[in-house]
Amino acid sequence: MDENNVNTGRKPDQIAYSVKDTPDGKGYWNRVGAAWKHKDGHGTEVILDSTPINGRISLRDQRDQRMQDYQDERDTRQPVNNAQSRSHGRQR
């Protein structure tokens, strides 16, 4: 592994986001990079794909990102109406 490029072959420990406040009080989060903890535990490597205009970057643990993606996906799904489900069994 190339020590100058700590992200080679490793998933990031944290995801970097640019956060922009919106009029409704919610933040708009845009992924701008990632971060990897140094193996010696004394630092972090941050790789940015873009730089936010407002200078605000939030780092979130990778696990938090997966859970947020899962929750966002669940929130956008339509509720299932089991009463209208059809049987796909073979009729005799």
Backbone as a ProteinNet text record, in pm:
[ID]
protein_1_A
[PRIMARY]
MDENNVNTGRKPDQIAYSVKDTPDGKGYWNRVGAAWKHKDGHGTEVILDSTPINGRISLRDQRDQRMQDYQDERDTRQPVNNAQSRSHGRQR
[TERTIARY]
84.4	0	87.8	55.1	128.6	96.9	198.4	176.9	135.8	167.4	129.4	-16.2	-78.5	-218.5	-292.6	-333.1	-388.7	-521.8	-588.3	-719.9	-714.2	-596.3	-585	-636.5	-743.8	-798.1	-872.8	-890.1	-962.3	-1085.7	-1191.7	-1311	-1283.9	-1339.2	-1315.4	-1379.5	-1317	-1373	-1484.8	-1471.9	-1572.1	-1596.7	-1716	-1752.6	-1755.7	-1700.4	-1698.2	-1816	-1888.1	-2004.5	-1990.9	-2037.3	-2059.3	-2204.4	-2227.6	-2363.4	-2408.5	-2520.4	-2577.4	-2712.9	-2731	-2858.8	-2965.5	-3087.9	-3199.8	-3300.8	-3386.8	-3484.7	-3577.9	-3604.8	-3695.9	-3626.3	-3498.2	-3427.2	-3356.5	-3374.5	-3305.3	-3176.8	-3079.1	-2954.2	-2951.7	-2891	-2869.4	-2727.3	-2711.9	-2583.2	-2537.2	-2419.7	-2363.1	-2227.4	-2211.8	-2085.7	-1974.1	-1864.7	-1753.4	-1621.4	-1618.7	-1493.9	-1505.4	-1388.2	-1383.7	-1259.6	-1257.3	-1144.5	-1106.9	-977	-923	-833.4	-853.7	-768.6	-632.6	-527.5	-393.1	-378.9	-302.4	-283.7	-222.4	-139.8	-76	-169.3	-289.4	-388.3	-363.7	-267.3	-232.7	-270	-371	-411.9	-514.4	-555.2	-656.3	-619.6	-635.9	-615.1	-752	-766.9	-893	-868.9	-946.9	-939.6	-1070.8	-1062.8	-1181.8	-1189	-1307.6	-1333.8	-1374.9	-1427.2	-1464.4	-1456.2	-1454.7	-1444.7	-1571.5	-1634.9	-1758	-1730.5	-1823.2	-1810.7	-1812	-1896.3	-1909.1	-1801.4	-1716.6	-1608.2	-1649.5	-1776.2	-1824.8	-1819.4	-1747.4	-1740.7	-1773.8	-1860.7	-1892.8	-1842	-1773.8	-1728	-1820.2	-1870.1	-1960.8	-1902.8	-1919.3	-1872.1	-1939.3	-1865.9	-1916.6	-2042.8	-2049	-2167.5	-2289.5	-2271.5	-2381.7	-2433.4	-2342.4	-2382.2	-2469.2	-2429.1	-2509.4	-2647	-2653.2	-2782.3	-2869.1	-2808.2	-2884.4	-2937.6	-2854.5	-2900.5	-3018	-3009.5	-3117	-3244.8	-3232	-3349.7	-3410.8	-3325.2	-3375.8	-3450.4	-3398.5	-3464.9	-3599.9	-3605.5	-3731.5	-3834	-3787.8	-3878.4	-3941.2	-3872	-3924	-4012.2	-4012	-4096.6	-4242.7	-4326.8	-4471.3	-4511.7	-4607.9	-4652.9	-4714.8	-4693.6	-4746.8	-4888.9	-4979.9	-5117.7	-5137.8	-5130.3	-5139.5	-5277.1	-5379.6	-5515.6	-5528.3	-5443.8	-5453.9	-5354.5	-5282.1	-5183.5	-5254.7	-5198.4	-5254	-5177.9	-5246.9	-5182.5	-5117.2	-4995.6	-4923.3	-4914.2	-4995.9	-4995.9	-5065.8	-5041.2	-5100.6	-5248.2	-5332.8	-5475.3	-5503	-5599.5	-5634.4	-5768.5
-119.3	0	124.1	219.9	344.7	429.3	455.9	531.3	675.9	730.8	868	879.2	766.6	766.5	667.4	712.2	622.9	561.9	616	564.8	449.1	409.2	300.6	170.8	118.1	-10.2	-7.8	104.9	113.7	199.9	157.9	242.4	359.4	475.5	590.5	570.3	630.1	626.6	728.7	839	943.8	999.7	1058.4	1122.5	1273	1349.5	1495.4	1553.8	1643.8	1708.4	1859.6	1925.6	2068.7	2085.4	2167.4	2184	2326.5	2339.5	2472	2480.9	2585.4	2605.2	2646.4	2599.2	2631.5	2715.7	2788.9	2875.4	2800.7	2672.8	2597.1	2541.6	2575.2	2531.9	2398.7	2331.9	2206.6	2236.7	2153.2	2171.5	2086.2	2138.6	2061.7	2008.1	1875.5	1810.6	1756.8	1799.5	1755.9	1690.4	1565.7	1494.9	1559.5	1595.6	1661	1587.2	1479.1	1406.6	1301.2	1258.9	1153	1169.8	1097.8	1105.5	965.6	944.6	817.9	846.9	773.8	789.1	727.2	792.8	738.4	612.5	517.6	391	409.3	512.6	534.2	603.9	642.6	703.5	849.7	913.9	1051.5	1151.4	1122.4	1217.5	1158.6	1241.2	1203.4	1263	1184.6	1230.5	1266.6	1389.5	1433.7	1460	1394.6	1413.4	1478.3	1598.6	1670	1667.3	1636.4	1640.7	1780.8	1857.4	1996.6	2072.6	2203.4	2288.1	2372.7	2373.2	2451.8	2601.7	2675.7	2820.8	2883.7	2831	2890.3	2841.9	2748.2	2699.8	2599.8	2565.2	2473.7	2329.6	2245.6	2102	2026.4	1928.2	1840.1	1700	1638.3	1501	1410.8	1306.2	1211.4	1071.3	992.8	855	779.9	690.2	611.8	535.5	479.8	406.5	498	621.1	717.6	742.2	748.1	770.9	656.7	533	418.5	420.1	452.3	455.8	569.2	684.5	796.5	762.9	700.1	659.1	562.7	468.4	371.6	443.9	536.7	609.3	694.3	762.4	843.3	756.8	637.6	546.2	502.6	471	429.3	542.3	665.6	780.4	808.4	772.3	801	689.6	574.8	463.8	489.1	439.5	446.1	335.2	361.7	255.1	139.4	21.1	-99.2	-121.7	-144.7	-175	-323.4	-401.5	-547.3	-594.5	-512.9	-553.2	-568.6	-500.6	-506.9	-603.9	-679.8	-774.1	-887	-927.7	-1039.6	-1165.3	-1276.1	-1404.4	-1444.5	-1486.5	-1529	-1681.7	-1745.9	-1892.1	-1949.2	-2073.8	-2140.3	-2170.8	-2138.3	-2168	-2307.6	-2375.9	-2511.1	-2513.2
0	0	0	-78.9	-87.5	35.3	119.4	242.8	216.2	97.9	65.5	24.6	-3.9	-45.2	43.7	164.1	264.4	224.1	124	87.6	-10.6	-56.3	-152.4	-91.2	-145.3	-101	30.5	91.6	219.3	203.9	268.9	273	366.4	336.7	424.3	560.9	662	796.7	811.7	738.8	744.6	604.8	587.2	462.1	487.4	392.7	403.6	326.1	390.7	329.6	337.2	233.8	236.9	280	381.4	433.9	408.8	340.1	312.2	381.2	461.1	529.2	428.8	450.1	362.9	440.5	370.9	439	534	507.5	593.3	717.5	736.6	856.6	842.5	731.1	707.2	631.1	647.8	574.4	449.9	345	223.1	229.8	234.3	250.1	114.7	72.2	-55.2	-27.3	-68.1	-44.8	-127.1	-59.7	-128.2	-111.5	-34.8	-16.6	91.6	140.7	241.9	327.1	441.2	533.9	583	598.5	647.6	767.2	877.4	995.3	966.1	1013	997.2	1081.7	1031.5	1102.7	1240.1	1257.3	1387.6	1486.9	1440.9	1528.5	1562.1	1493.9	1526.2	1418.4	1340.5	1238.3	1143.3	1048.8	950.9	816	711.3	573.8	516.5	467.9	409.1	261	176.4	31.9	-12	-68.9	-114	-265.7	-316.7	-460.8	-503.7	-409.6	-435	-303.3	-312.4	-194	-183.4	-66.8	-52.2	-55.6	-111.6	-120.3	18.6	106.5	239.8	337.3	295.3	379.2	485	492.9	596.5	547	620	589.9	717.3	706.3	818	784.5	879.6	864.4	944.4	878.1	943.8	931.4	1037.6	1032.8	920	858.6	746.7	786.7	905.5	950.7	952.1	1000.4	1002.2	861	764.1	624.6	573.7	600.8	554.5	617.9	747.8	815.4	762	731.8	677.7	539.5	454.8	322.3	333.8	427.6	449	493	587.2	635.3	524.7	445.8	334.6	234.6	206.5	112.8	167.8	296.2	358.6	356.2	379.7	382.8	246.5	137.5	3.5	-51.5	13.2	-34.4	-4.8	-94.7	-73.4	23.7	111.7	202.5	124.6	176.1	111.6	159.6	64.5	98	74	180.2	168.1	122.9	140.1	102.7	-48.3	-124.5	-269.4	-332	-248.2	-301	-372.6	-484.9	-559.1	-527.7	-530.8	-513.1	-644.4	-635.9	-755.8	-761.8	-680.3	-678.2	-801.9	-828.4	-942.8	-915.9	-1009.4	-992.8	-1045.2	-982.6	-1025	-1090.2
[MASK]
++++++++++++++++++++++++++++++++++++++++++++++++++++++++++++++++++++++++++++++++++++++++++++

